[in-house]
Amino acid sequence: MLTRVYLLRLCDRIMKEIMKKIPSLAFHGVTPVTKPSVRTESRLLLYTAGAATLLGGILHLMMIGPSMKPYNFPMELLPYTDTLFIIAGIVQIFWALPMIKDWGLRWCYIGIIGTIALTGLLILTRIPNEITGAALQDRNPMALLTEISQLLYIGVTAIIIAQKKIFSTRDYTKSLELHK
């Protein structure tokens, strides 16, 4: 017990000595770490959403052809799925631009709805249905990576929408207070 008290007092003394010397560190070029601004954080979120949708589009284009399909895939559906992958890939690649340039909430909503639809189509093919006959057994890591990038896009874009709504509500209430 006595040792613990002694160690605590020693640590306290050392911390006090360090705290005395910190102001002198500022003269040697050490600057305090500052939190990034809200604008910087929102730009990072926009870039993350743009990168996620860009990656999803590239991966969709890479999955064209029979080599990347599940082993129990009905090959008579290949032209339809390849067309879907081409369209989805090109649209997702294009969708990086509105996200990075911050074209507004409308683009965010449309992007989320489209990406949820693509994810929903994947889920529908993984359960038994009339179109594919049986649940598709996918062991392709690229399909998993595509879904991860799409889910990342959905999550980050949902955060962007929430932030924009919160800040627009704050700005609106501030403007109401100024006009009183």
Long-range contacts (C-beta under 8 A, 24 or more apart in sequence): 38-167, 42-160, 42-163, 45-156, 45-159, 45-160, 45-163, 46-99, 46-100, 46-102, 46-160, 47-100, 48-152, 48-156, 49-99, 49-111, 49-153, 49-156, 49-157, 49-160, 50-95, 50-96, 50-97, 50-99, 50-100, 51-96, 52-149, 52-150, 52-152, 52-153, 52-156, 53-92, 53-93, 53-95, 53-96, 53-99, 53-111, 53-115, 53-149, 53-150, 53-153, 54-92, 54-93, 54-96, 55-145, 55-149, 56-92, 56-115, 56-146, 56-149, 56-150, 56-153, 57-88, 57-89, 57-90, 57-91, 57-92, 57-93, 57-94, 57-95, 57-96, 58-89, 58-93, 59-89, 59-142, 59-145, 59-146, 59-149, 60-85, 60-86, 60-88, 60-89, 60-92, 60-146, 61-85, 61-86, 61-89, 61-90, 61-93, 62-142, 63-140, 63-142, 63-143, 63-146, 64-89, 68-140, 68-142, 68-143, 69-140, 70-136, 70-137, 70-138, 70-139, 70-140, 71-137, 71-139, 72-134, 72-136, 72-137, 73-132, 73-136, 74-132, 74-133, 77-131, 77-132, 84-121, 88-118, 99-157, 105-161, 105-164, 105-165, 108-157, 108-160, 108-161, 108-164, 109-161, 111-153, 111-157, 112-153, 112-154, 112-157, 112-158, 112-161, 115-150, 115-153, 115-154, 115-157, 116-154, 118-150, 119-147, 119-150, 119-151, 119-154, 122-147
